[in-house]
């Protein structure tokens, strides 16, 4: 079998999450909105036909029908217009100022408003409540989550047989997933200070002057790179959720072992690393993160 005989493609439908069409290319949700609008218009005609002129009722019905059709069939930002309007309404009603809850028994601090509206902040309720000793994140009513950090794999430089083996191993991991799983890929600012400091320290300890000069030159290059550009580091996390914390940890260990067979470097995060990931999540522009 030659490299050209291997089919490494995977065909994924673009509309895999699209709702089913029920009638005339419309979904059940769209038909329900149009049917409710039609029923409302019919009831309005029956109720007001004897009290209001027919042309006025027809004009009002045309406007209501046009709005209903626009909301039902229109789309914005990848959402149907009715869902988009509901999301906009929910966003408008959601408090924009949040403050953490306090358990202090004494009198709380006085809130002084100098500008803006006189609205009190709502209680800030974070989804994560605690980090266990084994690194499992307690999500309260949403269960528990264990986090695995995964390195990238150089796929392009592999032969076709190696690429097929990697795809097969990754596919077996996907097919064996026993719980809800999230793949999170982020880019964060990279702080090169520790690397340059280590290179300068190593340069002073090298016995060969030529090697010491190369280490110093590379440290200067990294310093110049950090000054003139904004280096970024890619971070890949796999989050596995399960109602039971022990099972969540077990799923994370199985995932680390399975992705290691794909050529990636994996490890299940300990409590300190989980806290670091959470801190980076709320402040993504802060340098640092996992080493």
C-alpha positions as a printed Julia matrix, in Angstrom:
291×3 Matrix{Float64}:
   0.0    0.0    0.0
   1.42   3.37  -1.02
   0.94   6.71   0.71
  -1.64   7.71  -1.89
  -3.81   4.67  -1.12
  -4.54   5.85   2.44
  -7.64   7.94   2.92
  -6.92  10.27   5.85
 -10.01  12.42   5.38
 -13.0   12.44   7.66
 -16.31  13.77   6.34
 -18.28  15.64   9.01
 -21.67  17.15   8.05
 -21.7   20.92   8.44
 -25.3   20.87   9.72
 -24.82  18.13  12.32
 -26.44  20.32  14.98
 -29.18  21.71  12.76
 -32.75  21.02  13.95
 -34.9   18.66  11.91
 -37.23  20.11   9.27
 -40.84  19.14   9.91
 -42.93  20.76   7.16
 -42.14  23.0    4.19
 -38.52  23.33   5.26
 -39.51  24.69   8.68
 -38.54  23.34  12.07
 -41.03  22.51  14.79
 -40.08  25.7   16.65
 -40.73  27.85  13.55
 -44.04  26.13  12.87
 -45.09  26.64  16.49
 -44.35  30.4   16.3
 -46.25  30.79  13.01
 -49.16  28.68  14.25
 -49.41  30.69  17.48
 -49.32  33.93  15.49
 -52.03  32.71  13.12
 -54.22  31.59  16.03
 -53.74  34.97  17.73
 -54.68  36.84  14.58
 -57.79  34.72  14.1
 -58.88  35.24  17.72
 -58.21  38.96  17.4
 -60.37  39.16  14.26
 -63.21  37.28  15.94
 -63.04  39.52  19.01
 -62.68  42.94  17.37
 -64.5   42.39  14.05
 -67.69  44.04  15.32
 -65.95  46.96  17.08
 -63.17  48.08  14.69
 -63.15  48.82  10.95
 -62.04  45.92   8.79
 -59.23  47.89   7.03
 -57.68  48.74  10.42
 -57.79  45.1   11.5
 -56.27  43.97   8.2
 -53.45  46.54   8.48
 -52.69  45.51  12.07
 -52.78  41.83  11.1
 -50.37  42.42   8.21
 -47.9   44.16  10.52
 -48.11  41.41  13.16
 -47.77  38.68  10.52
 -44.76  40.42   8.94
 -43.04  40.71  12.31
 -43.75  37.04  13.09
 -42.41  35.86   9.73
 -39.29  38.02  10.09
 -38.6   36.75  13.6
 -39.23  33.15  12.57
 -37.23  33.03   9.34
 -34.6   35.7   10.01
 -31.1   34.9   11.25
 -28.34  36.91  12.9
 -24.93  35.86  14.17
 -25.68  32.25  13.3
 -28.89  32.16  15.38
 -32.52  32.31  14.39
 -33.88  35.76  15.11
 -36.25  34.56  17.83
 -33.4   32.95  19.77
 -31.24  36.01  19.17
 -33.94  38.31  20.57
 -34.43  36.06  23.62
 -30.67  36.09  24.24
 -30.58  39.88  23.88
 -33.45  40.2   26.36
 -31.73  37.88  28.82
 -28.49  39.84  28.46
 -30.31  43.12  29.08
 -31.91  41.72  32.25
 -28.67  40.19  33.57
 -26.88  42.33  36.21
 -23.66  43.84  34.89
 -22.19  44.53  38.32
 -21.4   41.54  40.49
 -19.86  41.34  43.96
 -18.7   38.21  45.82
 -20.92  36.99  48.63
 -19.64  37.44  52.18
 -20.3   35.45  55.32
 -19.21  38.13  57.73
 -21.58  38.63  60.66
 -20.74  42.3   61.2
 -22.08  45.25  59.22
 -21.02  45.27  55.61
 -19.28  48.01  53.74
 -21.35  50.95  52.62
 -21.81  51.26  48.86
 -21.39  54.83  47.68
 -22.59  55.69  44.18
 -20.97  58.7   42.64
 -21.81  58.15  38.98
 -24.19  55.99  36.98
 -27.38  54.36  38.12
 -28.09  53.61  41.77
 -28.38  49.84  41.3
 -26.86  47.45  43.8
 -24.54  44.75  42.45
 -25.84  41.21  42.26
 -24.16  38.28  43.98
 -21.24  36.8   42.05
 -21.74  33.04  41.89
 -18.79  31.2   40.39
 -19.4   27.76  38.82
 -16.42  26.23  40.64
 -16.77  25.87  44.4
 -13.62  23.97  45.45
 -10.55  22.09  44.23
 -10.01  18.68  45.76
  -6.73  17.25  46.99
  -6.54  15.1   43.84
  -7.03  18.1   41.54
 -10.7   17.41  40.78
 -12.74  20.59  40.42
 -16.03  20.69  42.32
 -18.71  22.31  40.16
 -21.5   22.08  42.72
 -24.76  20.92  41.14
 -22.98  20.44  37.79
 -20.79  17.6   39.06
 -17.0   17.38  39.07
 -14.32  18.0   36.47
 -10.77  16.74  36.03
  -8.36  18.53  33.71
  -5.65  17.08  31.48
  -3.05  19.21  29.73
  -2.0   17.93  26.3
   0.87  18.95  24.06
   0.65  19.31  20.3
   1.78  16.61  17.86
   3.77  17.28  14.69
   1.38  15.7   12.22
   2.68  17.06   8.91
   6.17  15.57   9.16
   4.8   12.05   9.75
   4.45   9.52   6.98
   1.0    8.59   5.75
   1.06   5.34   7.7
   2.02   7.19  10.88
  -0.68   9.78  10.27
  -3.26   7.03   9.79
  -2.14   5.4   13.03
  -2.45   8.69  14.92
  -5.93   9.31  13.51
  -6.95   5.77  14.4
  -5.69   6.15  17.99
  -7.43   9.51  18.36
 -10.64   8.06  16.93
 -10.56   5.17  19.42
 -10.24   7.7   22.26
 -13.21   9.68  20.94
 -15.35   6.57  20.55
 -14.49   5.41  24.08
 -15.36   8.65  25.85
 -17.68   7.75  28.76
 -18.54  11.27  29.96
 -19.05  14.86  28.73
 -15.68  16.13  27.48
 -14.46  19.56  26.42
 -11.38  20.41  24.35
 -10.14  23.9   25.23
  -7.39  25.53  23.13
  -6.17  28.96  24.24
  -3.25  31.28  23.54
  -1.75  33.33  26.34
   1.15  35.81  26.59
   4.44  34.04  27.2
   6.87  35.41  29.79
  10.45  34.65  28.69
  12.11  36.14  31.77
  12.66  32.79  33.5
  14.16  31.28  30.34
  16.58  34.16  29.75
  17.62  34.15  33.4
  18.29  30.42  33.29
  20.37  30.8   30.11
  22.48  33.58  31.62
  23.03  31.49  34.76
  23.98  28.43  32.7
  26.37  30.49  30.56
  28.43  31.43  33.6
  28.78  27.74  34.56
  29.78  26.32  31.17
  33.45  25.35  30.89
  33.61  25.97  27.14
  33.75  29.71  26.26
  32.16  29.07  22.88
  29.15  27.33  24.44
  28.86  30.09  27.03
  28.86  32.7   24.28
  26.14  30.81  22.38
  23.98  30.57  25.53
  24.41  34.3   26.2
  23.6   35.13  22.59
  20.46  33.01  22.69
  19.38  34.68  25.94
  19.86  38.09  24.31
  17.8   36.9   21.35
  14.93  35.87  23.64
  15.12  39.21  25.46
  14.93  41.08  22.16
  12.07  38.83  21.02
  10.07  39.59  24.16
  10.72  43.33  23.74
   9.88  43.69  20.05
   7.05  41.16  19.74
   4.32  39.62  21.84
   5.16  35.91  22.06
   2.23  33.61  22.71
   2.05  30.11  24.13
  -0.63  27.65  23.07
  -2.34  25.68  25.79
  -4.51  22.62  25.15
  -6.71  21.3   27.94
  -9.11  18.36  28.05
 -11.84  18.73  30.68
 -13.8   15.64  31.68
 -16.93  15.84  33.84
 -18.6   13.23  35.98
 -20.95  13.39  39.0
 -18.5   11.27  40.98
 -15.09  12.9   41.68
 -13.24   9.57  41.74
 -14.64   8.62  38.33
 -13.77  12.05  36.94
 -10.16  11.53  38.02
 -10.18   8.01  36.55
 -11.51   9.32  33.22
  -8.75  11.94  33.17
  -6.06   9.32  33.75
  -7.48   7.14  30.95
  -7.54  10.16  28.63
  -3.92  11.01  29.43
  -2.88   7.42  28.67
  -4.89   7.3   25.42
  -3.56  10.61  24.08
  -0.02   9.65  25.07
  -0.37   6.79  22.59
  -1.09   9.46  19.98
   2.38  10.94  20.56
   1.31  13.81  22.83
   2.75  14.64  26.22
  -0.09  14.55  28.76
  -0.53  14.92  32.49
  -3.49  15.21  34.83
  -3.36  18.55  36.63
  -2.76  18.67  40.37
  -4.57  21.18  42.64
  -1.92  23.91  42.21
  -2.04  23.62  38.42
  -5.85  23.66  38.43
  -5.79  26.92  40.41
  -3.32  28.33  37.87
  -5.65  27.39  35.0
  -8.63  29.03  36.75
  -6.62  32.2   37.4
  -5.64  32.35  33.73
  -9.28  31.82  32.7
 -10.43  34.96  34.52
  -7.38  36.98  33.37
  -6.3   35.62  29.95
  -3.95  38.53  29.22
  -1.75  37.88  32.26
   1.55  36.18  31.4
   2.21  32.87  33.03
   0.06  29.78  33.07
   1.21  26.19  33.04
   4.9   25.56  32.4
